Amino acid sequence: MLLPGHLDGLTEPIDLLYHPTSIGVVGAHDGRPSLAGITQIALDRAELANAAFYPINPKRDTVFGHPCLLYTSPSPRDRQKS
């Protein structure tokens, strides 16, 4: 069954877990060792999956060179820190 609003070719909701188009990390960090490790794992997995990576942390400008989002939605209408 093809779900409305999902990518063509993905037939089950579980497919999005195995073939993500984006990965976001709330509280992403590249300075604090424990948080940086979790963030780095997510970034590595996003790169392996050829998915967009969205670090979300309103207190940081960038994390591992990626601009941080201020909000939890990577929608184009959301602002990024400048």
PyMOL commands that set and color helices and strands:
alter all, ss='L'
color gray80, all
select helices_A, chain A and resi 15-18+33-48
alter helices_A, ss='H'
color red, helices_A
select strands_A, chain A and resi 22-26+52-56+62-63+66-67
alter strands_A, ss='S'
color yellow, strands_A
deselect
rebuild
show_as cartoon
